[in-house]
């Protein structure tokens, strides 16, 4: 089986030669290659080369065309601050002053900000790995994008103080996400992962997620599926336990669960959905390979009977992770 | 003795209803209630109710932020000038360290500590360790609190207590919180306490200052 076939089998709870393993290696690929992160997140060719290098080094089942969570907001008009070896951050939010929403510019993925570079990375990666390895693009989710357009604090206050305007902004964010995701699928991504940490129940109440975020996730997911995404993968970092039961309604096929989510509760909430997780990200920095191997083995045993599992970290593996710990994760399935 | 009178204010604070909370405060003042009574029987009761609701599974930033904003607005009504605030329970310094520009968690803790009578010195986000320590030297706080959303600040976190001890600031406790730092143990971060939620940090601070208001 190749990686894509293996993941397909896990998705459908079918037998496979081994459990798929996807280390969430994003910027760490740059560190591994000795490239500064500032270049990695701005140059699609560099990103693709680093991801290919990391794939060759670790031999896991997916590559990620993923820069950071500020790509969309920058393309809309926010100003970012770039640092040599850290992810960029928003310096000036495009919607900070709650101006006229009609003035917000719907970005063109072929032209605006770093979107074209991300598409370039996808094209290179897909050309390189074809249908052997999963090529994952990335969009942020609607709540995260709104928080990146005006800051999370202001977004949350807006939701309460001016709910109609907040909903309009959420709808604008959804249009941005769909447009960018469709361009990624067209460029060759097997799927764009939907990364929405601001939708975590630690940030917003479950009712807020159900009423405002879920309907927009449904639209995004069904649009990506119609456009040819092989499936949809939702990633809500943090303790997302209480919103997991809504994922099937959104059409999510792969559900990430972070280290703070009990695997048994995730399985109970999503009996027919493929789960990926959930080693503690920080362990890749400060634990030993033996510890990672033990934790991974424990998880594999937990899911052995059920299937529908991709071994992974609960969230992004930190930039400064020890490579031998990532290797230990990958080796655990072999 | 004021519970019936205070109930609308308490409810407004717990609901995060800023406008109603402020209106209720004005009414209570007009009825002749002293601000200390409004704090003890109103804000304090609301904070206790919020604390009880904030279990690990029910805690969410939105509800806490709204309640915190309402509390701060009431405090502004009660004390229009900062100089006229109640005697402080002690000083706490808060910061997000250099490279980390996320400060929502820190801001929430600031609101909670302020509402509970602590004087908070906010070093802001992206704060170098040296500036945090210089501020600690100047302010002699009960504790410094570090919020961290990204793991790359961990080496800086590990320096704080050692550097303060080297300067003889051995009485000042170091507490940490935030998505990245919560993954670690206090021992590995070389801090005195790690809080799962902002209220955990408040409870820790209360042990340093000798109890709640």
Interface residues (C-beta under 8 A of the other chain):
Chain A: X83 X86 X87 X89 X152 X153 X156 X157 X159 X160 X201 X202 X203 X204 X205 X208 X237 X238 X239 X241 X242 X259 X280 X281 X282 X283 X285 X286 X318 X319 X320
Chain B: X16 X56 X57 X59 X60 X61 X62 X63 X65 X66 X69 X99 X101 X104 X107 X150 X151 X152 X154 X179 X180 X183 X184 X188
